[in-house]
């Protein structure tokens, strides 16, 4: 089980990635051999030295004293294990690091379950950003993606209940659930004034980390590899796919890491050594003392064909390592949008009772030594998708009709325009032109022609726009990547 000693890059609560290594950790007895001394009139011990002058042992004694006092004297009875769990969480909160976290036994168990070939839930990666549970990336073809959840959506409520007092792990436990059950997420989306409700039907989420195919276009054969996460066996699967595509004499390669939240550090290093010119750094790992370790590509022979990457705002961590290496070490183009911006490395540390500590141990730097944390990796060729790719779903719990104005109507207008209907307005005002477009859409879809957007019309509209988004002919980023490969071959 050598992979259990591997470092990995983890973004928030990663439910699709592999388990990692065991570190030896020191422990100390939280139950002192002697009772806390009772001095002074109030019965409490007094520590007179300033905080900075206390030794490690004295600080431990101070913690133990607080534990004992609270356990023995607090107005209500409280369990010692609850106090210790709270203390651990408090220590991690002090770090103000959204990627360092404590997983209790239940959460750690769910984390390990996610290492199987599938799990049940909504299929979205989340992290704690500025105190809010935030969508990092919906997994491809997952319920989360199908209903329209997007990166940077902030979850305000789960099933109508505010979650501001929940930890990330507690929120995740509420979001996950059995296949076929529904969870309502209330979202605050940047740039949208109203909160949005999403009813997501949980499903079985297969963990498919890589797919590949050969695309033939304009007399060229283009290899296309999609990496959805960097798991334990992703590098092995990448090698198999690459050999198969090269055997078919491909003219160039497109590597797509859009929506990829990261994964094992070793996985992306191994993939880098298959495509980055030998001797060039794939990534640099920096410890707390500023010491850097360069991870060098071992590729024997530089690839003779062009390679182009594709990224978006949900490409994070290991995806960013690969993207930066393609640009800086390989001299290749990357198409799409600036990546998420996560430049730290985490490892889980077993705590001996089934719980785990997830802690940021390193920073990673790009091939050229750049720190992309919170900044992301810029593509060499920026390409946005059509606006309907990013539109907020239309729920229409109450019919949308003439003279109304809101975000839901604006979304419907963007969808109708994307589907080719004659409509110029997309400011959210329901005018006669919008009504005519709705009537035409209803007629085309054999719906009741009312000129109003009810739940049935909204549902069909959403289905049609999802199909359009999934149609490769409308994927401007992929089209541009293929165009570049054809030009450079």
N, C-alpha and C positions, 0 to 999 in steps of 0.2 A: 504493500500500500504506500509506495513512495510518493504518490501524488498527495498524500495527506500532509506532506511537509512543504507543499508549494505555497508561495505567496499568491494572492489573487487580488484583483481590483474589484471592489464591491461598491455599487452605487445604491445607497438606501437599503431597503429590504429586498435582496435579490432572491427571487423564488425559483429561478431557473438555473442557478449556477451550482458548482460543485462544492463539496465540503473541503475544508483546509486544515492546516497543521496543528499539531499539539506543541505548546510551549510549556516547559516546566515553570511553575509559579510558586513563589514562597507563600506560606500561610502563617498566620499567627493566631493564638488562642484568644477569642473574643470574650471568654469568660475568665476574669482574673482569679488567681488563686485566693486572694484576700478580698474581703468586702471593701467597697469604696469607703475611705475614711470619712467620718462625720466630724467636721470641724466648723468653727464659727457658730453663730447663733441660729443660722438658717439650716444647719445640718448638711451643707454642701462643702466639698473640698474646694479649695481656692488655688488656682494656678496663678502665681504672681509674676512669672517671667513673661516678657513680651513674646508674641507668636514667633518672631523670626529667630529668637534665641533658643527655642525648644529643640531638643534632639529628636531623632526619629522615634526613639523609644518613648520619650515624653509625649510626643504627638499621638502615638498609639495608645498610651495610657489615657490621654485626654479623650480620645474617641471612645475607648472602653468605658470611661467614667460617664460620658454622656449617654451611652447605651444603657448602662446600669441604672442611672438616675431615671431616665425615661421609662424603662421597663418596670421599675419598682414604684415610682412615685406619680406617674401621669394619672390624671383624674379617671381615665378609663383604662381597662386592662388592654394591653397590646402585646402581640406575639413578637418574640425576639427575631424570628426569621423575617417578619414583615419590616422591622426596623432596619435590619441589615440589607435587605433587598432595596429599601428606599435609600439607604446610604450609598450603595453602589450606583444607583441611578443618579443620585445627586452629584457624585464625583464626576460622572460622565457629562452631566449637564454643565458642570463648571468648565469643561473643555471648550464649550461652544462649538463643537464639531458635529455637524449633522450626520457624519459617517461613522462615528464611534457610538456604540450602543451596547446595551445589555439585553441578552435574550434569556428569559426565564426558561424553566424546563419545557413548558408547553410550546413556547415560541421556537426554542431550539429544536424540539421534536418536529415541528412543522417545517422548519428550515431543512432538516435532514430528509424529510419526506419528499421535499421538492427536488431531491437528487435523483429520484426515480425517473422513469421514462415519461411520466405525466403527473399532474396534480389537478385539483379541482379549485376553481376560483374564477376571477374575472380576467386574469391575464394582463396585469399591469405592474410595472416596476414603480415603486414609490420611495421617497426619502423625506426626511424632515427638513424643510427649508424655512428659516425665519419663524420657527415655531408652528409651522403648518404642514400637514401631510400633503405632499405635492407629487403629482404624477410626473415621473421621469420619462417613461415611454410605455405605451401599450404594446403588448406582444403582437406580432403580425397574426392576422386572422383570429384574434381573440375576441371574446365578448366586449372587452373594453374598447378595442379598436372599432368594432362594428357599430357601437352606439355613438361613437364620435368623441371619446375622451382623447385629450391631446396633452403633449408635454407642457409642463408648467401649470396645468389645472390644479387648483388648490381645493382640497376636500374640506368643506365646512361642516357638513352633517352626514351622518350615516343612518339611514332609515329614520330621518327626521330628528335625530338627536345630535346636539352640538358635541363636537369632539375636541374642543380646545384644551380640555384637561387630560386627554388621553396621550400616552406615549405612542411612538411610532408602532411598536410591537402590538400594543393593545388595539390600535386602529386596524392594523393588518388582520388581526384575529377576527375582528368584526366584519371585515370586508370579505375574507375568504369564507367558503362554505360549500355545502353539497351541490353537486350538479343538479340543475333544474330549479333551484331556489333563486329568488330575486332579491337583490339589494339595491336600495335607492341611495345614490350619492348626490349630494347637493354641492355644486362646484362654483367656485369663484374663478372666472377666467380673465386673464389680463386683457384689457381693452374692451371688456363687455361690462356694462353697468349693472345688469341684473344677475342674480344668482340663477344657476341652471340646474334642473333636476334630471338625473339620468337613472332610469330603471335598467339595471344590468342583470341579465339572467346568467347565473354562474354555470360553468361548463367544465368539461375535462380539457385541460390545457396540455397538449403534447409538447414535449421539449425537443423540438427539431431545430438544431443549432445551425445547420448548413444545408443549402440546396444549390444545385448547379445545373446548367444546361448550355447548349450551343445555339446561339442565335445567328441565323443566316440573313444577311441584309446587304443589298447592293453589291453582290458578288463576294462579300467578305464573311468569314466565319468568326464570330465573336464569342469567346467564352464568358459566361456570366455566372458569378458565384455570389450568393447572398449569405452573409454570416449574421445570424440573429443574436448570438451570444458566444462568448469564448469559453466553452466548457472543457471538461477533462479530455474528451476525445475529438474536439473540434479541429485541432491541428492535424490529427491523423486523417480525418475525413477531408480536410482541405487538400492534403497531399494526394489522396486517392482521386479527388475531383480534378485536381490540376493535371495529374498524369493522364487521366482519361481525356481531358480536353486537348492536351498537347498531342496525344495519340491521334486525335481527329484533325490535327494540323490547323489549329485555330490561328487566326491572324492577329489576335489581340485579346486582352482580358479586362473585364470590368468587375471590380470587387465592390459590393454594395453592403455598407454597414449602417444604413439608415435605421433608426429605431433600436440600435444595438446598445444596451446599457453597460456592457463590459464583460468581465469574467476573469479567468485565470491569467496571471502575468505570463506564466510559462507558455500558455497556449498562443498568445499573440507573439511572443518571442520566436516560437517555433515556426509560426506562419511567416513572420518577417524574414526568417532565414531561408525561406523558399522563394522569395521574390525580391528582397532588397539586395543590391550588389554586395558581394562578399567583402568583408573588412570594414563596412560602414556600420555605425552604431544604429541599432533599432530604437533603443531607449536608454536613458540614464536614470539610475535609482539613487536617491539622495537620502542619507540618514539624518538623524536629529543633530549631528555634529557637523553637517555640511559635507561629509565625505560622499563622493560619487562613485558609483560602479557602472561602467559602460557595458552594455550588452550588445555584442557585435554579431552581425550576420555572418553565417558560415557558408553562404551560397558559393559554390565552386565556380559557376559560370553565369555571368549576367544574362538575363532573359533577352532573347532576340526580338521579342514582340513588345508593343506598347502596352502599358497597364494604366488604367484610370480607376480612381476610387469615387464612390458617391457617399456623401454624408448629409445629415440634417441636424436639427437642434436636439434630437434625442440620441444622437451618437455620443457615447460617453466612455470615459475611462480607457479600457483596452482598445476600443474603437478609435479613440483619439490618438493613442500610441501608434496604431497602424497607419492612420491617416497622415499624421505628422511625419512618420518615417517614409511614406510614399513620396511626400513632397520634398522633405529636406535631405534624406539620404538616397532616395531613388531618382529624384528629379522628375517624378511623374505628376500628372495632373490629378486633382481631386475636384469633382463637380458637386454643387449643391449649396448647402448653407453652413454657417458657422456651427461648430459642434457645441456640446453642453458645457464643457469646462470643468472637468473633475480631474485633478492632478495629484491625488493621494492614493496610497495603497493601504489596505486593511488586512488584518488577519484575525481569525477567530481563535480564542483561547479557552479551552474547556476549564470549568471552575470546579470540577470534581463531583458535582451533584446532578449533572445533566444540564445545567445552565451554561451559558457561554458569554464571554466578553468579546465584543468586536471592536478592535482598536486600530486607529490610524498609526502606522509605524514608519512609513516612508513617504516622501514626495517622489513623483517621477517627472523627469524633464524630457523634452523632445530630443531627437537625434542631435540637434544643434545646441542643446542645452537650455532651451526656452521653457519657462514655467507657464503653462496654459491654464492653471487653476482659476476658475471663475471667468476666464476669458474665452476659452475654446480655441479650436483650430480653424482658421479661415480657409475656405476652399480656394484653389487657384482660379476656378471659374465659377462665379456665383450664379446659380439658377434657382428661381422660385417656381413652385408649382402653381397652376391656376388657382384662383381664389377659392373655388368650390372645394378644393382639397382640405381647406382649413376651416370651413364653415361650421358654425354651431348647429346641432340638430334642432329640428322643429318638432316640438312636443304637442302643441295645440290642444292642451287640456280644455280650453275654451276656444270656440271657433274664432279664427282670425278673419276679419271682414273689412269692408269699405270704411274709410275714414279713420281706421285705427293706425297707430304708429308704435312699434316696439322692435326689440332685437330679433324676436321670432320672425317677424315679417321680413326684416332685412335678410335673414338667413334663407327664407323661402325665395326671395327675389334672386339672391346669388345662385341658388340651386337651379331655379328656372332658367336663368341666363346661361348657366353652365350646360344645361340640357338642350339649349338651342332655341328657347322660346323668345319671341319678339318682346323685349322688355329692356328699357333703358334705366329705369329707376332702381336703385339698390340702397336707399337711405332709410328703409323701414316704414315708409308711409304707404298705406294701402290705397292706391288710387284706381281709377277706372282701367288704366293700362294693366296694372297688376291683376285686377279682377279678370280681365279678358285673357291674360296668360294662364291664370288658374283654371278658368273654364276650358281653355283649349287642352291643358294638361289632363284635366278630369275626363274630357271626352276621349282623348287618346288612350287613357288607361281604363276606359269602360267604368268610370266612377260616376256617381250622381253629380250632374253638372249644376252646381250651386253658386260658383264663384267665390265660395268661402273655403278657407282651409280648416277642415275639421281633423280629427285624429286619423281617420282612414286616409284622407288625402295626404296628410303629413307623413304617415307611415310609408305610403307608396313613393312619395317624393324622396324620402330618405333612402329607400331601397334603390331607386333608380340612380341617385347620385353616388351611392357606394359602388354600384356596378361600373359607373363611369370612372370613378377613381381607380378601380382595380384593372381597368382596361389599359394595357401597356401602351397603347397608342396615345394616351393622354398623359403619360409620365414624362414630363419635359426634362427632368433631370437625367433619367435613363437614356432618353433620346440624345441628349447632348453628350453624354459619356460615350455612347456608341459612335456618334459622329466624330468625336475626337480620336477614337481608336482607328476608325477608317482613315482619317486624315494622316495619322502618324505611322501607319503600318508600313 
